Amino acid sequence: MQVFVRDNNVDQALRVLKKKMQRDGVFREMKRRRFYEKPSERANREKGEAVRRARKLARKKAVREGLIAAPKKKVLAPGRAGAAARPPRPAA
């Protein structure tokens, strides 16, 4: 895994690295390996993960095909919207 530091901006490079590690599941793996997991527990966990993945895939497929309604988007509170969501201020 590689992250380039541009203009000596180490903070931004660290943010990018953390995001990449999060996406690859490194933190989840570290948390899981902290304690010993019995083979039977591991099998049960992996089976549960596979079931969740299959359900999610089936749900997405059903939404695409129009069999079920798409989940409703969460609406942010008025004061919580980000800067990009706000209309620009009029020039004074």
N, C-alpha and C positions, 0 to 999 in steps of 0.2 A: 504494500500500500504506500503510495507516494503523495505528498502534499508539498507544493512549491510555496516558498515564502517570497512574496512580492513586496518590494519597497521596504524591507525590514519590518513588515507588519506581521509579527508573530501571533498576535491575538487573533487575527482573521484566519491565519493558517491553522491555529489550534481549533477554532470553531469548525473549519472545514474538515479537519481530521476527526473530530468528535462525531460530526454528522455522518461521515463515511463509516466509522466504526459502528455507530448506531444502526445504520442501514444494513451492514454486513452481519449484525447480530453478535458482535464481539462482547458487548457488555452483558447480554443475556447469557452467553456461554460462560463468561467468568462467574456470574452469579450462580449458575447451575453447578459449576465445578467446585464451588466453595466447600461443599460437603459431599460425602460419598452417597451415591444413589444406587440402590439395589437394582439388579437387572430386571426384576419384575416391575419395579416402580418406573424404570426407564421405558420398558415396553408399553406400560399403561399410558405414560405421558406422551410417547410418540404416537400411539394409536389415537389419543385424544386430539393431538395436534393435526393428525391426518384427517380426522372427522371434521374438525373446524374448517380446515382448508377446503375440503370437499363441499361442505355446506355453503361456504362463502362463494365458491365458484358456481355452484348451482343457483344461488340467489342472484348473482350477477348475470348469469345466463338468462334466468327467468325475467329479470328486469329488462334486459336487452330485447328479448323476444316479446315483451309486452304482456306476459302472463300475470305479473304482479306489478303493483305500483312502486315507483322508485321511492326510497326513503326521503322524508322531508329534510330539507337543509336546515341547519340550526341558524336562528336569527340572533345576531349579536345585539346586546343592549345599546341604546343610543349613544351613551358616553364611552362605549368600549370599542367602537369602530377604529380601525387603523387609519393612518394618514392617507393611504391610497384610496380609502373608501370615501373620504370627505371631499366635497366639491371644493374647487379652488376659491380662495378669497377674492372678492372684487378689488381691483386696484384703487388706491385712494387718491 
